[in-house]
Amino acid sequence: MRHFISSASRSFMARFFVTFFVYLVYLVLLLNIQSALAKNPAEVWDLEELRQPPEAQWGDVQTIETQTPDATRVEVQKVFYAAEPFDNRPTRVMAFFAKPVGAGPFPGIVLVHGGGGTAYKEWAILWASRGYAAIAMDLAGREVLDDGSTQKMSDGGPDQSDGAKFAFFEENEYKKLWTYHAIASIMRAHSLLRSLDCVDENRTAATGISWGGYLTTMVAGIDDRFKVVVPVYGCGNLEKNSIWTKRIGNLPWPGSVRWNEYFDPIRYVGAAKCKMFFLNGTDDFAYPLDIHRSCCDRVRGADVRLQVHMPHNQGVGSTTPEIFAYVDWVLCDGAPLPCLEDIRATRLDDGSLEISAHVKYGAKAQAPQLFYSTDPGGFKNGQWTPRQWESLPASIVGEKGESVVAKIPAEVALKNPLRVFLCVSDASGNVASSHYILVRPIVKPNFEPAPEGSVLLFGRDSNGVLVNRFLSKEGGEIDWKIEGDELISTTRPNHDPNSIHSAEDFRDALIHVEFKVPDGAGNSGLYIHGNYEMQILNSSREPDVHYYNCGALYRFYPPLTQAALPAGEWQSYDITYHAPRRNESGKIVTKGRISAYLNGVLVQDNVEFEEPVSMWHPFRHGTTDFLKAKYERQKKTAFGPLFLQDHTNPVRFRNVWVKPIEQ
């Protein structure tokens, strides 16, 4: 039997699936479920080709007697090797190759420079003086001249500008981006290195600095021939919290989703099979601690060295002694560093905290220390603020010195935010650490009934009558479910956005909302005046805060600390909101301000905002003529409603009230 579908039905189904797909992609973006859209590297790069030694032209050999204690003699030379086509033409990469004088075989290392850097001859010589065959390539289409300056090669690849890194691209255009070429050039350098008779192909490493750290974090999960990779500063998850967050987020839809899918290292690093040692400063402006930790957490058995206020530059990033010690351990049977794992915070009855971690590899640890910071730090109003860090003594405990323990007194332990990590050193002074943790505060949700002078929007009044003062986006009766005293976010059959808003408008106000998120995404939000979203999300398991966490002023500010409760528990928001003021032409002349408590913990401290930044707020996305008219009145009067967002998750609400603030 043949079945026929009408054109109207086909049209409806097409709209349904398109809308559903858009919501699905947005959910992935919002929650940053990195593995959901991760590319198979073999779908992006021709890995078999990149594993083959490229054609190469070698320059003259220069022999240098280094200033090392044993006056090691090394050989260094230029090499040009074939790279990926770019702009429909073949390209080459220029590099320096250095090795100790002699036949080897030597362990090999690939050296990846950062943004604004190039192939550093001295860096290759440094590793050669330590017994390695090293290759340092330029990844911006340039040649290093004899006087140390650089010039663009006529057959070079793309430059390393932000435009080359973050350009919008269609699905079939990804090969025009710099990262695609950089990863291919690193793999070809590795293949060239392994093909040399003087190199032990079974003992190779890579280290990279800043953008080179970004690349080595990425290549560790793509090129399984490396035995050890050491990213310095650089990492992935850039969309969450970095100096490039805004740039990525501003790519035309779906540019940010596609960029993350192809070129964020967190999509690849989890596949790394090699040993990895991540180095970073506690307050790196380009690669903050939270995204750095998220990459470390993806790699099973990853090791780390955090340094308080570590400078961000080529000199420090290439000569930090722990890099050499770690690579020597993996490739040359050196002594392991006393790396730490499983840092934990246990709150004691007196309010103090016990911080502990295990020492790995049976290494002997000494000079234990705990470092802590109670500063929010990070980006605020586009400005980077370093945290101040303090230290406390720690102890090495256990029969074999297998653990490090420190105690934080209650007067410090009860502060928010509180970030901590532990450090130890070996007999040579090399330092290793745990990664940091954000200690969770003591939460006390507020379930206060609507006070005198407030407007109850949903809940039981003093007479026990259930009040509901919410309207649909069309201005009529809402179609959200109500079960007992609970209002449940309800999605319409065609997935049309179904946010609801208060019938009463207000200007400046105290806002109280109680909510409970379900298992899964648990995604909703409070759109104050329809523009500024205090995020609701099932994010209690997040190790740190970011712009999408529960407690965030979405896309403006992350919460100060992690105060969300698990799914299935009632939580509370208490918000003080001051609306922005506009002049007669509609321009904001007085910024808006928000302070917010999540479960009794301060998460937004009188932060300022201007125009809305989210494309998803209800005056833009899925809006109606009724809402458009309301928005026009709001811009003229600064009075507007409170929206509860529908985001396809059955989030529950109760006891929602607003108390206007007198001017």
VENKALIN-V930007 format. One record per residue. N is the residue number from 1. RES is the residue in one letter. PSI is psi in radians with two decimals (none if undefined). OMEGA is omega as a letter, one per 20 degrees, with the letter a starting at -180 (NA if undefined). Layout:
# VENKALIN-V930007
N,RES,PSI,OMEGA
N,RES,PSI,OMEGA
This chain:
# VENKALIN-V930007
1,M,2.36,r
2,R,2.43,r
3,H,2.35,a
4,F,2.45,r
5,I,2.26,a
6,S,2.77,r
7,S,-0.62,r
8,A,-0.73,r
9,S,-0.72,r
10,R,-0.71,r
11,S,-0.76,r
12,F,-0.78,a
13,M,-0.68,r
14,A,-0.80,r
15,R,-0.69,a
16,F,-0.85,a
17,F,-0.62,r
18,V,-0.84,a
19,T,-0.77,r
20,F,-0.71,r
21,F,-0.74,r
22,V,-0.76,r
23,Y,-0.69,a
24,L,-0.80,r
25,V,-0.74,r
26,Y,-0.70,r
27,L,-0.76,r
28,V,-0.78,r
29,L,-0.81,a
30,L,-0.78,a
31,L,-0.20,r
32,N,0.79,r
33,I,1.54,a
34,Q,-0.60,a
35,S,-0.28,a
36,A,-0.64,a
37,L,0.28,a
38,A,2.36,r
39,K,2.53,r
40,N,2.13,a
41,P,-0.58,a
42,A,-0.29,r
43,E,-0.25,a
44,V,-0.81,a
45,W,2.63,r
46,D,1.52,a
47,L,-0.62,r
48,E,-0.71,r
49,E,-0.71,a
50,L,-0.33,r
51,R,-0.15,r
52,Q,2.51,r
53,P,2.28,r
54,P,2.80,r
55,E,2.43,a
56,A,2.57,r
57,Q,2.16,a
58,W,2.44,r
59,G,-3.05,a
60,D,2.60,r
61,V,2.31,r
62,Q,2.25,r
63,T,2.27,a
64,I,2.39,r
65,E,1.93,a
66,T,2.86,a
67,Q,0.72,r
68,T,2.84,a
69,P,-0.61,r
70,D,0.25,r
71,A,0.91,a
72,T,2.32,r
73,R,2.29,a
74,V,2.77,r
75,E,2.39,a
76,V,2.49,r
77,Q,2.74,r
78,K,2.66,r
79,V,2.42,r
80,F,2.23,a
81,Y,2.71,a
82,A,2.47,a
83,A,-2.98,a
84,E,2.53,r
85,P,2.55,r
86,F,2.33,a
87,D,0.70,r
88,N,0.56,r
89,R,2.66,r
90,P,2.66,r
91,T,2.87,r
92,R,2.81,r
93,V,2.38,r
94,M,2.44,a
95,A,2.85,r
96,F,2.36,r
97,F,2.31,r
98,A,2.59,r
99,K,2.82,r
100,P,2.66,r
101,V,2.28,a
102,G,3.04,a
103,A,-0.34,a
104,G,-2.64,j
105,P,2.44,a
106,F,2.66,r
107,P,2.66,a
108,G,2.66,r
109,I,2.42,r
110,V,2.26,a
111,L,2.13,a
112,V,2.00,a
113,H,2.95,a
114,G,-3.02,r
115,G,2.33,a
116,G,-0.13,r
117,G,-2.99,a
118,T,-2.92,r
119,A,2.01,a
120,Y,1.95,r
121,K,-0.74,a
122,E,-0.57,r
123,W,-0.77,r
124,A,-0.71,r
125,I,-0.69,r
126,L,-0.82,r
127,W,-0.62,r
128,A,-0.64,r
129,S,-0.30,r
130,R,0.16,r
131,G,0.27,a
132,Y,2.63,r
133,A,2.13,a
134,A,2.49,r
135,I,2.21,r
136,A,1.98,a
137,M,2.73,r
138,D,2.35,a
139,L,0.41,r
140,A,0.44,r
141,G,0.48,a
142,R,2.89,r
143,E,2.43,r
144,V,2.18,a
145,L,3.01,a
146,D,-0.51,a
147,D,0.10,r
148,G,-0.20,r
149,S,2.97,r
150,T,2.71,r
151,Q,2.58,r
152,K,2.31,r
153,M,2.46,r
154,S,-0.46,r
155,D,0.52,r
156,G,2.89,r
157,G,-2.82,a
158,P,2.72,r
159,D,-3.07,a
160,Q,0.56,r
161,S,2.83,r
162,D,-0.57,r
163,G,-0.63,r
164,A,-0.41,a
165,K,-0.63,a
166,F,0.42,r
167,A,2.54,r
168,F,2.44,r
169,F,2.55,r
170,E,2.93,a
171,E,-0.62,a
172,N,0.23,a
173,E,0.18,a
174,Y,-0.38,a
175,K,-0.11,r
176,K,-0.20,a
177,L,2.59,a
178,W,-0.74,a
179,T,-0.69,r
180,Y,-0.83,a
181,H,-0.68,a
182,A,-0.78,r
183,I,-0.76,r
184,A,-0.70,a
185,S,-0.60,r
186,I,-0.80,r
187,M,-0.67,r
188,R,-0.67,r
189,A,-0.71,r
190,H,-0.77,r
191,S,-0.71,r
192,L,-0.79,r
193,L,-0.83,a
194,R,-0.40,a
195,S,-0.21,a
196,L,2.45,a
197,D,-0.45,a
198,C,0.01,a
199,V,2.36,r
200,D,1.83,a
201,E,-0.26,r
202,N,0.03,r
203,R,1.41,r
204,T,2.66,a
205,A,2.98,r
206,A,2.53,r
207,T,2.53,a
208,G,2.70,a
209,I,2.25,r
210,S,-2.00,r
211,W,-0.48,r
212,G,-0.56,r
213,G,-0.69,r
214,Y,-0.82,a
215,L,-0.72,a
216,T,-0.54,r
217,T,-0.71,a
218,M,-0.84,a
219,V,-0.40,r
220,A,-0.54,r
221,G,0.00,a
222,I,-0.75,a
223,D,1.79,a
224,D,0.20,r
225,R,-0.32,r
226,F,2.48,r
227,K,-0.44,r
228,V,2.44,r
229,V,2.36,a
230,V,1.64,r
231,P,2.34,r
232,V,2.19,a
233,Y,-1.12,a
234,G,2.64,r
235,C,-2.85,r
236,G,-2.79,a
237,N,0.61,a
238,L,-0.48,a
239,E,-0.44,a
240,K,-0.79,a
241,N,1.56,r
242,S,3.07,r
243,I,-0.16,r
244,W,0.06,a
245,T,-0.85,a
246,K,-0.70,a
247,R,-0.76,r
248,I,-0.77,a
249,G,-0.44,a
250,N,-0.02,r
251,L,2.42,r
252,P,2.42,a
253,W,2.36,i
254,P,0.77,a
255,G,-0.73,a
256,S,-0.69,r
257,V,-0.79,a
258,R,-0.72,r
259,W,-0.80,r
260,N,-0.71,a
261,E,-0.71,a
262,Y,-0.67,a
263,F,0.17,r
264,D,2.20,a
265,P,-0.45,a
266,I,-0.32,r
267,R,-0.32,a
268,Y,-0.54,a
269,V,-0.45,a
270,G,-0.29,r
271,A,0.01,a
272,A,2.34,r
273,K,-0.12,a
274,C,2.97,r
275,K,2.47,r
276,M,2.40,a
277,F,1.90,a
278,F,2.23,r
279,L,2.43,r
280,N,2.79,r
281,G,2.79,a
282,T,-0.35,a
283,D,0.83,a
284,D,2.15,a
285,F,-0.50,a
286,A,-0.63,a
287,Y,1.38,a
288,P,2.85,a
289,L,-0.64,a
290,D,-0.79,r
291,I,-0.51,r
292,H,-0.80,r
293,R,-0.67,a
294,S,-0.59,r
295,C,-0.74,r
296,C,-0.72,a
297,D,-0.39,r
298,R,-0.33,a
299,V,2.04,a
300,R,2.17,r
301,G,0.21,a
302,A,2.58,r
303,D,2.83,a
304,V,2.66,r
305,R,1.89,r
306,L,2.42,r
307,Q,2.26,a
308,V,2.15,r
309,H,0.71,r
310,M,2.18,r
311,P,2.62,a
312,H,1.66,r
313,N,2.93,a
314,Q,-0.72,a
315,G,-0.89,r
316,V,-0.75,a
317,G,-0.34,a
318,S,-0.22,a
319,T,0.06,r
320,T,2.14,a
321,P,-0.49,a
322,E,-0.45,r
323,I,-0.86,a
324,F,-0.73,a
325,A,-0.70,a
326,Y,-0.80,r
327,V,-0.70,r
328,D,-0.68,r
329,W,-0.81,a
330,V,-0.72,a
331,L,-0.38,a
332,C,0.38,r
333,D,0.61,r
334,G,3.13,r
335,A,2.40,r
336,P,2.62,r
337,L,2.66,r
338,P,1.19,a
339,C,2.68,a
340,L,2.65,r
341,E,2.90,r
342,D,0.88,r
343,I,2.38,a
344,R,2.64,r
345,A,2.18,r
346,T,2.10,a
347,R,2.23,a
348,L,2.93,a
349,D,-0.53,a
350,D,0.10,r
351,G,-0.18,r
352,S,3.00,a
353,L,2.46,r
354,E,2.14,r
355,I,2.26,a
356,S,2.74,r
357,A,2.74,r
358,H,2.52,r
359,V,2.28,a
360,K,2.83,r
361,Y,0.20,a
362,G,0.25,a
363,A,2.61,r
364,K,2.15,a
365,A,2.62,r
366,Q,3.04,r
367,A,0.93,a
368,P,2.53,r
369,Q,2.63,r
370,L,2.37,r
371,F,2.43,r
372,Y,2.71,r
373,S,2.40,r
374,T,0.25,r
375,D,2.44,r
376,P,-0.80,a
377,G,-2.93,r
378,G,-2.84,a
379,F,2.32,r
380,K,2.16,a
381,N,0.64,r
382,G,-0.02,a
383,Q,2.42,r
384,W,2.24,r
385,T,2.01,r
386,P,2.63,r
387,R,2.65,r
388,Q,2.41,a
389,W,2.46,r
390,E,2.85,a
391,S,2.67,r
392,L,2.65,r
393,P,2.65,r
394,A,3.02,a
395,S,2.60,r
396,I,2.16,a
397,V,2.94,a
398,G,2.70,a
399,E,-0.59,a
400,K,0.30,a
401,G,0.70,a
402,E,-0.06,a
403,S,2.71,r
404,V,2.33,a
405,V,2.44,r
406,A,2.70,r
407,K,2.33,r
408,I,2.12,a
409,P,2.76,a
410,A,-0.64,a
411,E,-0.41,r
412,V,-0.72,a
413,A,-0.41,a
414,L,0.01,r
415,K,2.68,r
416,N,2.39,i
417,P,2.87,r
418,L,1.97,r
419,R,2.42,a
420,V,2.66,r
421,F,2.83,a
422,L,2.55,r
423,C,2.61,r
424,V,2.97,r
425,S,2.90,r
426,D,-3.05,a
427,A,-0.39,r
428,S,-0.03,a
429,G,0.04,r
430,N,2.35,a
431,V,2.42,r
432,A,2.89,a
433,S,3.02,r
434,S,3.00,r
435,H,3.02,a
436,Y,2.89,r
437,I,2.58,r
438,L,2.00,a
439,V,2.29,a
440,R,2.39,r
441,P,2.96,r
442,I,2.08,a
443,V,2.56,r
444,K,1.52,a
445,P,2.56,a
446,N,2.06,a
447,F,0.70,a
448,E,2.33,r
449,P,2.92,a
450,A,2.14,a
451,P,2.99,r
452,E,2.40,r
453,G,-0.03,r
454,S,2.91,r
455,V,2.02,r
456,L,2.08,a
457,L,-0.63,r
458,F,2.30,r
459,G,-3.11,r
460,R,2.27,r
461,D,-3.05,a
462,S,-0.29,r
463,N,0.07,r
464,G,0.17,a
465,V,2.33,r
466,L,2.11,a
467,V,2.37,r
468,N,1.86,a
469,R,0.75,r
470,F,2.58,r
471,L,2.75,r
472,S,2.98,a
473,K,-0.26,r
474,E,-0.07,r
475,G,0.09,a
476,G,-2.78,a
477,E,2.45,a
478,I,2.71,r
479,D,0.41,r
480,W,2.60,r
481,K,2.57,r
482,I,2.10,r
483,E,1.93,a
484,G,-2.10,a
485,D,0.36,a
486,E,2.34,r
487,L,2.22,a
488,I,2.17,r
489,S,2.21,a
490,T,2.22,a
491,T,2.43,r
492,R,2.74,a
493,P,-0.61,a
494,N,0.23,r
495,H,0.36,r
496,D,2.32,a
497,P,2.34,a
498,N,0.72,r
499,S,2.63,r
500,I,2.83,a
501,H,2.74,a
502,S,2.51,r
503,A,-0.54,r
504,E,2.38,r
505,D,2.69,r
506,F,2.91,r
507,R,-1.59,r
508,D,2.43,a
509,A,2.78,r
510,L,2.31,a
511,I,2.25,r
512,H,2.24,r
513,V,2.33,r
514,E,2.41,a
515,F,2.79,r
516,K,2.15,a
517,V,2.58,r
518,P,3.03,r
519,D,2.72,a
520,G,-2.54,a
521,A,-0.75,a
522,G,0.76,a
523,N,2.19,r
524,S,-2.81,r
525,G,2.82,r
526,L,1.89,r
527,Y,1.72,a
528,I,2.16,a
529,H,0.41,r
530,G,0.02,a
531,N,-0.61,a
532,Y,1.97,a
533,E,2.08,r
534,M,2.02,a
535,Q,2.43,r
536,I,2.19,a
537,L,2.60,r
538,N,1.38,a
539,S,0.39,a
540,S,-0.37,a
541,R,-0.06,r
542,E,2.33,a
543,P,-0.37,r
544,D,-3.05,a
545,V,2.65,r
546,H,-3.09,a
547,Y,-0.21,a
548,Y,-0.03,a
549,N,2.75,r
550,C,2.29,a
551,G,-0.19,r
552,A,2.57,r
553,L,1.72,a
554,Y,2.20,r
555,R,-0.02,r
556,F,-1.07,a
557,Y,2.37,r
558,P,2.81,r
559,P,2.75,r
560,L,-0.56,a
561,T,3.04,a
562,Q,1.81,a
563,A,0.18,a
564,A,2.57,r
565,L,2.83,a
566,P,2.85,r
567,A,2.49,r
568,G,-0.09,r
569,E,2.45,r
570,W,2.40,a
571,Q,2.94,a
572,S,2.49,r
573,Y,2.35,r
574,D,1.99,a
575,I,2.34,r
576,T,2.05,a
577,Y,2.24,r
578,H,2.05,a
579,A,2.55,r
580,P,2.66,r
581,R,2.47,a
582,R,2.72,r
583,N,-3.05,a
584,E,-0.43,r
585,S,-0.03,r
586,G,0.02,a
587,K,2.40,r
588,I,2.17,r
589,V,-0.36,r
590,T,2.10,a
591,K,2.64,r
592,G,2.85,a
593,R,2.55,r
594,I,2.36,r
595,S,2.48,a
596,A,2.44,r
597,Y,2.26,r
598,L,2.03,a
599,N,0.67,r
600,G,0.08,a
601,V,2.29,r
602,L,2.12,a
603,V,-0.35,r
604,Q,2.19,a
605,D,1.49,r
606,N,0.81,a
607,V,2.65,a
608,E,2.69,r
609,F,2.79,r
610,E,-2.05,a
611,E,2.61,r
612,P,2.61,a
613,V,-0.24,a
614,S,2.38,r
615,M,-0.09,a
616,W,0.02,a
617,H,2.70,a
618,P,-0.20,r
619,F,-0.13,r
620,R,-0.76,a
621,H,2.12,r
622,G,0.56,a
623,T,3.06,a
624,T,2.93,r
625,D,-0.64,r
626,F,-0.80,a
627,L,-0.62,r
628,K,-0.74,r
629,A,-0.70,r
630,K,-0.68,a
631,Y,-0.70,r
632,E,-0.72,r
633,R,-0.68,a
634,Q,-0.75,a
635,K,-0.47,a
636,K,-0.50,a
637,T,-0.29,a
638,A,0.20,r
639,F,2.34,a
640,G,3.05,a
641,P,3.02,r
642,L,2.22,r
643,F,2.50,r
644,L,2.19,a
645,Q,2.37,r
646,D,2.13,r
647,H,0.74,r
648,T,0.12,r
649,N,2.36,a
650,P,1.20,r
651,V,2.41,a
652,R,2.52,r
653,F,2.63,r
654,R,2.84,r
655,N,1.10,r
656,V,2.10,r
657,W,2.76,r
658,V,2.34,r
659,K,1.90,a
660,P,2.54,r
661,I,2.18,r
662,E,2.47,r
663,Q,none,NA
